[in-house]
Amino acid sequence: MKDDKFTFFDEIPFQDLGGGLRRKILAYGDALMQVYMEFEEGSVGAMHSHPHVQLTHILEGEFEFTIGDEVRKVHAGDTLYKLPNVPHGCVCLKKGKLLDTFTPMREDFLPKE
């Protein structure tokens, strides 16, 4: 568990996820994790699900998000709430940035030791 009191954005390297996606794992502890994401226009966040509750706040850009069987366009300032195990994904319509918050933390996002 990482539980640093301060996390400095400029000191965290990007992880290139391919397909026009990259992320930074920000602050986290066992119960909570925050992740910064960047999407190139046209990139796709593939449909997936996980056992975590997730909030996604749109910082910049425009996206078409699917959560369960609902599809909506969202843009900067909007926030999405995703329940555990509900399929979700997106298409980036205009280059964008997201801030994801997960509870509990996403252990699968951490580097393997």
PyMOL CGO cylinders between C-alpha atoms (Angstrom):
from pymol import cmd
from pymol.cgo import CYLINDER

trace = [
    CYLINDER, 0.00, 0.00, 0.00, 1.26, 3.45, -0.92, 0.3, 1, 1, 1, 1, 1, 1,
    CYLINDER, 1.26, 3.45, -0.92, -0.04, 6.15, 1.38, 0.3, 1, 1, 1, 1, 1, 1,
    CYLINDER, -0.04, 6.15, 1.38, 2.05, 9.22, 0.61, 0.3, 1, 1, 1, 1, 1, 1,
    CYLINDER, 2.05, 9.22, 0.61, 0.54, 12.38, 2.03, 0.3, 1, 1, 1, 1, 1, 1,
    CYLINDER, 0.54, 12.38, 2.03, 1.54, 14.36, -1.07, 0.3, 1, 1, 1, 1, 1, 1,
    CYLINDER, 1.54, 14.36, -1.07, 1.62, 13.22, -4.68, 0.3, 1, 1, 1, 1, 1, 1,
    CYLINDER, 1.62, 13.22, -4.68, 3.23, 15.55, -7.24, 0.3, 1, 1, 1, 1, 1, 1,
    CYLINDER, 3.23, 15.55, -7.24, 1.82, 15.22, -10.76, 0.3, 1, 1, 1, 1, 1, 1,
    CYLINDER, 1.82, 15.22, -10.76, 5.06, 16.25, -12.50, 0.3, 1, 1, 1, 1, 1, 1,
    CYLINDER, 5.06, 16.25, -12.50, 7.03, 13.53, -10.70, 0.3, 1, 1, 1, 1, 1, 1,
    CYLINDER, 7.03, 13.53, -10.70, 4.82, 10.66, -11.90, 0.3, 1, 1, 1, 1, 1, 1,
    CYLINDER, 4.82, 10.66, -11.90, 5.69, 9.08, -15.25, 0.3, 1, 1, 1, 1, 1, 1,
    CYLINDER, 5.69, 9.08, -15.25, 3.00, 8.38, -17.83, 0.3, 1, 1, 1, 1, 1, 1,
    CYLINDER, 3.00, 8.38, -17.83, 2.13, 4.79, -18.64, 0.3, 1, 1, 1, 1, 1, 1,
    CYLINDER, 2.13, 4.79, -18.64, 1.48, 4.43, -22.39, 0.3, 1, 1, 1, 1, 1, 1,
    CYLINDER, 1.48, 4.43, -22.39, -1.49, 2.10, -22.78, 0.3, 1, 1, 1, 1, 1, 1,
    CYLINDER, -1.49, 2.10, -22.78, -1.42, 2.19, -26.59, 0.3, 1, 1, 1, 1, 1, 1,
    CYLINDER, -1.42, 2.19, -26.59, -4.21, 3.21, -28.92, 0.3, 1, 1, 1, 1, 1, 1,
    CYLINDER, -4.21, 3.21, -28.92, -3.97, 6.89, -27.96, 0.3, 1, 1, 1, 1, 1, 1,
    CYLINDER, -3.97, 6.89, -27.96, -4.39, 6.29, -24.21, 0.3, 1, 1, 1, 1, 1, 1,
    CYLINDER, -4.39, 6.29, -24.21, -2.00, 7.08, -21.39, 0.3, 1, 1, 1, 1, 1, 1,
    CYLINDER, -2.00, 7.08, -21.39, -2.34, 7.36, -17.62, 0.3, 1, 1, 1, 1, 1, 1,
    CYLINDER, -2.34, 7.36, -17.62, -0.70, 8.38, -14.38, 0.3, 1, 1, 1, 1, 1, 1,
    CYLINDER, -0.70, 8.38, -14.38, -1.45, 6.55, -11.14, 0.3, 1, 1, 1, 1, 1, 1,
    CYLINDER, -1.45, 6.55, -11.14, -1.87, 9.37, -8.63, 0.3, 1, 1, 1, 1, 1, 1,
    CYLINDER, -1.87, 9.37, -8.63, -2.48, 9.02, -4.89, 0.3, 1, 1, 1, 1, 1, 1,
    CYLINDER, -2.48, 9.02, -4.89, -3.74, 5.72, -3.49, 0.3, 1, 1, 1, 1, 1, 1,
    CYLINDER, -3.74, 5.72, -3.49, -4.10, 3.55, -0.43, 0.3, 1, 1, 1, 1, 1, 1,
    CYLINDER, -4.10, 3.55, -0.43, -5.95, 0.28, 0.17, 0.3, 1, 1, 1, 1, 1, 1,
    CYLINDER, -5.95, 0.28, 0.17, -9.39, 1.91, 0.14, 0.3, 1, 1, 1, 1, 1, 1,
    CYLINDER, -9.39, 1.91, 0.14, -9.04, 4.52, -2.62, 0.3, 1, 1, 1, 1, 1, 1,
    CYLINDER, -9.04, 4.52, -2.62, -7.13, 5.32, -5.82, 0.3, 1, 1, 1, 1, 1, 1,
    CYLINDER, -7.13, 5.32, -5.82, -7.05, 8.25, -8.22, 0.3, 1, 1, 1, 1, 1, 1,
    CYLINDER, -7.05, 8.25, -8.22, -5.93, 7.90, -11.84, 0.3, 1, 1, 1, 1, 1, 1,
    CYLINDER, -5.93, 7.90, -11.84, -5.37, 10.60, -14.46, 0.3, 1, 1, 1, 1, 1, 1,
    CYLINDER, -5.37, 10.60, -14.46, -6.11, 9.58, -18.08, 0.3, 1, 1, 1, 1, 1, 1,
    CYLINDER, -6.11, 9.58, -18.08, -5.44, 11.23, -21.44, 0.3, 1, 1, 1, 1, 1, 1,
    CYLINDER, -5.44, 11.23, -21.44, -7.24, 10.23, -24.64, 0.3, 1, 1, 1, 1, 1, 1,
    CYLINDER, -7.24, 10.23, -24.64, -6.39, 11.20, -28.21, 0.3, 1, 1, 1, 1, 1, 1,
    CYLINDER, -6.39, 11.20, -28.21, -9.37, 12.02, -30.42, 0.3, 1, 1, 1, 1, 1, 1,
    CYLINDER, -9.37, 12.02, -30.42, -10.87, 8.78, -31.75, 0.3, 1, 1, 1, 1, 1, 1,
    CYLINDER, -10.87, 8.78, -31.75, -9.28, 6.57, -29.10, 0.3, 1, 1, 1, 1, 1, 1,
    CYLINDER, -9.28, 6.57, -29.10, -11.42, 3.94, -27.42, 0.3, 1, 1, 1, 1, 1, 1,
    CYLINDER, -11.42, 3.94, -27.42, -11.69, 2.88, -23.81, 0.3, 1, 1, 1, 1, 1, 1,
    CYLINDER, -11.69, 2.88, -23.81, -12.82, -0.71, -24.47, 0.3, 1, 1, 1, 1, 1, 1,
    CYLINDER, -12.82, -0.71, -24.47, -15.93, -2.04, -22.74, 0.3, 1, 1, 1, 1, 1, 1,
    CYLINDER, -15.93, -2.04, -22.74, -14.96, -3.72, -19.47, 0.3, 1, 1, 1, 1, 1, 1,
    CYLINDER, -14.96, -3.72, -19.47, -16.13, -4.20, -15.89, 0.3, 1, 1, 1, 1, 1, 1,
    CYLINDER, -16.13, -4.20, -15.89, -14.47, -4.60, -12.51, 0.3, 1, 1, 1, 1, 1, 1,
    CYLINDER, -14.47, -4.60, -12.51, -15.49, -5.06, -8.87, 0.3, 1, 1, 1, 1, 1, 1,
    CYLINDER, -15.49, -5.06, -8.87, -14.66, -1.45, -7.94, 0.3, 1, 1, 1, 1, 1, 1,
    CYLINDER, -14.66, -1.45, -7.94, -16.92, 1.58, -7.63, 0.3, 1, 1, 1, 1, 1, 1,
    CYLINDER, -16.92, 1.58, -7.63, -15.63, 4.22, -10.05, 0.3, 1, 1, 1, 1, 1, 1,
    CYLINDER, -15.63, 4.22, -10.05, -16.19, 7.95, -10.45, 0.3, 1, 1, 1, 1, 1, 1,
    CYLINDER, -16.19, 7.95, -10.45, -14.99, 9.56, -13.68, 0.3, 1, 1, 1, 1, 1, 1,
    CYLINDER, -14.99, 9.56, -13.68, -14.71, 13.34, -13.88, 0.3, 1, 1, 1, 1, 1, 1,
    CYLINDER, -14.71, 13.34, -13.88, -14.24, 14.83, -17.37, 0.3, 1, 1, 1, 1, 1, 1,
    CYLINDER, -14.24, 14.83, -17.37, -11.49, 17.45, -17.17, 0.3, 1, 1, 1, 1, 1, 1,
    CYLINDER, -11.49, 17.45, -17.17, -11.26, 18.26, -20.89, 0.3, 1, 1, 1, 1, 1, 1,
    CYLINDER, -11.26, 18.26, -20.89, -12.69, 17.07, -24.18, 0.3, 1, 1, 1, 1, 1, 1,
    CYLINDER, -12.69, 17.07, -24.18, -15.82, 15.24, -25.23, 0.3, 1, 1, 1, 1, 1, 1,
    CYLINDER, -15.82, 15.24, -25.23, -16.64, 11.55, -24.96, 0.3, 1, 1, 1, 1, 1, 1,
    CYLINDER, -16.64, 11.55, -24.96, -19.40, 9.11, -25.78, 0.3, 1, 1, 1, 1, 1, 1,
    CYLINDER, -19.40, 9.11, -25.78, -19.70, 6.87, -22.72, 0.3, 1, 1, 1, 1, 1, 1,
    CYLINDER, -19.70, 6.87, -22.72, -21.58, 3.63, -22.37, 0.3, 1, 1, 1, 1, 1, 1,
    CYLINDER, -21.58, 3.63, -22.37, -22.50, 2.50, -18.86, 0.3, 1, 1, 1, 1, 1, 1,
    CYLINDER, -22.50, 2.50, -18.86, -24.59, -0.66, -18.83, 0.3, 1, 1, 1, 1, 1, 1,
    CYLINDER, -24.59, -0.66, -18.83, -27.15, -0.18, -21.59, 0.3, 1, 1, 1, 1, 1, 1,
    CYLINDER, -27.15, -0.18, -21.59, -27.10, 3.64, -21.56, 0.3, 1, 1, 1, 1, 1, 1,
    CYLINDER, -27.10, 3.64, -21.56, -25.03, 5.74, -24.00, 0.3, 1, 1, 1, 1, 1, 1,
    CYLINDER, -25.03, 5.74, -24.00, -24.50, 9.47, -23.40, 0.3, 1, 1, 1, 1, 1, 1,
    CYLINDER, -24.50, 9.47, -23.40, -22.24, 12.26, -24.68, 0.3, 1, 1, 1, 1, 1, 1,
    CYLINDER, -22.24, 12.26, -24.68, -20.30, 13.97, -21.89, 0.3, 1, 1, 1, 1, 1, 1,
    CYLINDER, -20.30, 13.97, -21.89, -17.85, 16.86, -21.75, 0.3, 1, 1, 1, 1, 1, 1,
    CYLINDER, -17.85, 16.86, -21.75, -15.65, 18.88, -19.36, 0.3, 1, 1, 1, 1, 1, 1,
    CYLINDER, -15.65, 18.88, -19.36, -17.29, 19.31, -15.97, 0.3, 1, 1, 1, 1, 1, 1,
    CYLINDER, -17.29, 19.31, -15.97, -19.44, 16.16, -16.15, 0.3, 1, 1, 1, 1, 1, 1,
    CYLINDER, -19.44, 16.16, -16.15, -19.01, 13.27, -13.70, 0.3, 1, 1, 1, 1, 1, 1,
    CYLINDER, -19.01, 13.27, -13.70, -19.98, 9.61, -14.17, 0.3, 1, 1, 1, 1, 1, 1,
    CYLINDER, -19.98, 9.61, -14.17, -20.77, 7.06, -11.46, 0.3, 1, 1, 1, 1, 1, 1,
    CYLINDER, -20.77, 7.06, -11.46, -20.07, 3.40, -12.28, 0.3, 1, 1, 1, 1, 1, 1,
    CYLINDER, -20.07, 3.40, -12.28, -21.28, 0.63, -10.01, 0.3, 1, 1, 1, 1, 1, 1,
    CYLINDER, -21.28, 0.63, -10.01, -19.22, -2.55, -9.50, 0.3, 1, 1, 1, 1, 1, 1,
    CYLINDER, -19.22, -2.55, -9.50, -19.35, -5.14, -12.30, 0.3, 1, 1, 1, 1, 1, 1,
    CYLINDER, -19.35, -5.14, -12.30, -21.38, -2.92, -14.67, 0.3, 1, 1, 1, 1, 1, 1,
    CYLINDER, -21.38, -2.92, -14.67, -19.84, -2.92, -18.19, 0.3, 1, 1, 1, 1, 1, 1,
    CYLINDER, -19.84, -2.92, -18.19, -18.63, 0.49, -19.34, 0.3, 1, 1, 1, 1, 1, 1,
    CYLINDER, -18.63, 0.49, -19.34, -16.43, 2.05, -21.99, 0.3, 1, 1, 1, 1, 1, 1,
    CYLINDER, -16.43, 2.05, -21.99, -16.03, 5.16, -24.13, 0.3, 1, 1, 1, 1, 1, 1,
    CYLINDER, -16.03, 5.16, -24.13, -15.02, 6.73, -27.42, 0.3, 1, 1, 1, 1, 1, 1,
    CYLINDER, -15.02, 6.73, -27.42, -13.14, 10.02, -27.31, 0.3, 1, 1, 1, 1, 1, 1,
    CYLINDER, -13.14, 10.02, -27.31, -14.88, 12.48, -29.65, 0.3, 1, 1, 1, 1, 1, 1,
    CYLINDER, -14.88, 12.48, -29.65, -12.55, 15.43, -28.88, 0.3, 1, 1, 1, 1, 1, 1,
    CYLINDER, -12.55, 15.43, -28.88, -9.10, 15.00, -27.31, 0.3, 1, 1, 1, 1, 1, 1,
    CYLINDER, -9.10, 15.00, -27.31, -9.67, 14.72, -23.59, 0.3, 1, 1, 1, 1, 1, 1,
    CYLINDER, -9.67, 14.72, -23.59, -8.52, 14.19, -20.04, 0.3, 1, 1, 1, 1, 1, 1,
    CYLINDER, -8.52, 14.19, -20.04, -10.27, 12.29, -17.24, 0.3, 1, 1, 1, 1, 1, 1,
    CYLINDER, -10.27, 12.29, -17.24, -9.81, 11.89, -13.51, 0.3, 1, 1, 1, 1, 1, 1,
    CYLINDER, -9.81, 11.89, -13.51, -10.89, 8.44, -12.29, 0.3, 1, 1, 1, 1, 1, 1,
    CYLINDER, -10.89, 8.44, -12.29, -11.42, 7.57, -8.64, 0.3, 1, 1, 1, 1, 1, 1,
    CYLINDER, -11.42, 7.57, -8.64, -11.76, 3.93, -7.57, 0.3, 1, 1, 1, 1, 1, 1,
    CYLINDER, -11.76, 3.93, -7.57, -12.73, 2.27, -4.32, 0.3, 1, 1, 1, 1, 1, 1,
    CYLINDER, -12.73, 2.27, -4.32, -11.13, 0.05, -3.28, 0.3, 1, 1, 1, 1, 1, 1,
    CYLINDER, -11.13, 0.05, -3.28, -7.87, 0.75, -5.11, 0.3, 1, 1, 1, 1, 1, 1,
    CYLINDER, -7.87, 0.75, -5.11, -7.09, -1.03, -8.39, 0.3, 1, 1, 1, 1, 1, 1,
    CYLINDER, -7.09, -1.03, -8.39, -4.30, -3.44, -7.46, 0.3, 1, 1, 1, 1, 1, 1,
    CYLINDER, -4.30, -3.44, -7.46, -4.23, -4.57, -11.10, 0.3, 1, 1, 1, 1, 1, 1,
    CYLINDER, -4.23, -4.57, -11.10, -2.97, -1.07, -12.09, 0.3, 1, 1, 1, 1, 1, 1,
    CYLINDER, -2.97, -1.07, -12.09, 0.15, -1.34, -9.92, 0.3, 1, 1, 1, 1, 1, 1,
    CYLINDER, 0.15, -1.34, -9.92, 3.47, -2.58, -11.31, 0.3, 1, 1, 1, 1, 1, 1,
    CYLINDER, 3.47, -2.58, -11.31, 4.26, -6.24, -10.67, 0.3, 1, 1, 1, 1, 1, 1,
    CYLINDER, 4.26, -6.24, -10.67, 7.07, -6.68, -8.14, 0.3, 1, 1, 1, 1, 1, 1,
]
cmd.load_cgo(trace, "trace")
